[in-house]
Amino acid sequence: MNQQRLKFFLGGITAGIAVAAIGIYMYVRGEKPMTEFESITGPITYLADGDGSFHNPKQRYVEIEGYDKAFEIFIGMDPGDSALKVKK
């Protein structure tokens, strides 16, 4: 019985340390200034209202010349929309 309690306790401690480490990482990353993130510029080669599976009028998909991935952009500005603060 005591061995099961010890195993449960150690598992809880390990999970607590993992959650704390992830929290610290997210906090430090959130404090990173905008200038330290990767910046991509170039002409837009593709613009779409959706990805074909559903239509959300507040999302756009953009491809930039010379970059192989598409960007998903949220353009909602109505009250209640989830808008991120990116300017620091």
C-alpha positions as CSV (number, residue, x, y, z in Angstrom):
1,M,0.0,0.0,0.0
2,N,2.8,2.4,0.9
3,Q,4.6,1.7,-2.4
4,Q,1.4,2.7,-4.3
5,R,1.1,5.9,-2.4
6,L,4.8,6.7,-3.0
7,K,4.4,6.0,-6.7
8,F,1.3,8.2,-6.9
9,F,3.1,11.0,-4.9
10,L,6.2,10.9,-7.2
11,G,3.9,11.0,-10.3
12,G,2.1,14.1,-8.9
13,I,5.4,15.8,-8.1
14,T,6.7,15.0,-11.6
15,A,3.5,16.4,-13.2
16,G,3.7,19.5,-11.1
17,I,7.3,20.2,-12.1
18,A,6.4,19.7,-15.8
19,V,3.5,22.1,-15.6
20,A,5.6,24.7,-13.8
21,A,8.4,24.3,-16.5
22,I,5.8,24.8,-19.3
23,G,4.3,27.8,-17.5
24,I,7.8,29.4,-17.1
25,Y,8.5,28.8,-20.8
26,M,5.2,30.3,-21.9
27,Y,5.7,33.4,-19.7
28,V,9.3,34.0,-21.0
29,R,8.1,33.5,-24.6
30,G,5.2,36.0,-24.0
31,E,7.7,38.6,-22.9
32,K,9.7,38.3,-26.1
33,P,9.7,41.6,-28.1
34,M,8.1,41.6,-31.5
35,T,11.4,42.4,-33.1
36,E,12.9,39.0,-32.1
37,F,10.4,37.0,-34.1
38,E,10.9,36.0,-37.7
39,S,9.8,38.5,-40.3
40,I,8.8,37.6,-43.8
41,T,8.1,40.2,-46.6
42,G,7.3,39.9,-50.2
43,P,4.4,40.1,-52.7
44,I,1.2,38.2,-51.9
45,T,0.8,35.4,-54.4
46,Y,-2.5,33.9,-53.1
47,L,-5.4,35.2,-51.0
48,A,-8.4,33.1,-50.0
49,D,-11.4,33.5,-47.8
50,G,-11.2,30.0,-46.4
51,D,-9.5,26.6,-46.7
52,G,-12.4,25.0,-48.5
53,S,-13.7,22.9,-45.5
54,F,-15.7,25.7,-43.9
55,H,-16.2,29.4,-44.3
56,N,-15.3,31.8,-41.5
57,P,-15.7,35.4,-42.7
58,K,-13.1,36.6,-40.1
59,Q,-10.3,34.4,-41.5
60,R,-8.1,34.8,-44.5
61,Y,-5.3,32.6,-46.0
62,V,-2.3,34.3,-47.6
63,E,0.7,33.0,-49.4
64,I,3.8,35.1,-49.9
65,E,6.2,34.6,-52.8
66,G,9.3,32.7,-51.8
67,Y,7.8,31.1,-48.7
68,D,6.2,27.6,-49.0
69,K,3.6,27.8,-46.2
70,A,0.3,29.7,-46.0
71,F,-0.5,32.1,-43.3
72,E,-3.9,32.2,-41.5
73,I,-4.9,35.7,-40.6
74,F,-7.7,36.6,-38.2
75,I,-9.4,39.9,-39.1
76,G,-12.3,40.1,-36.6
77,M,-12.6,43.5,-35.0
78,D,-16.2,43.2,-33.5
79,P,-16.8,43.4,-29.8
80,G,-16.3,39.9,-28.3
81,D,-13.8,38.8,-31.0
82,S,-10.6,37.3,-29.7
83,A,-7.9,39.7,-30.8
84,L,-4.3,39.2,-29.7
85,K,-2.0,42.1,-28.5
86,V,1.0,41.9,-30.8
87,K,2.4,45.4,-30.5
88,K,4.8,45.9,-27.5
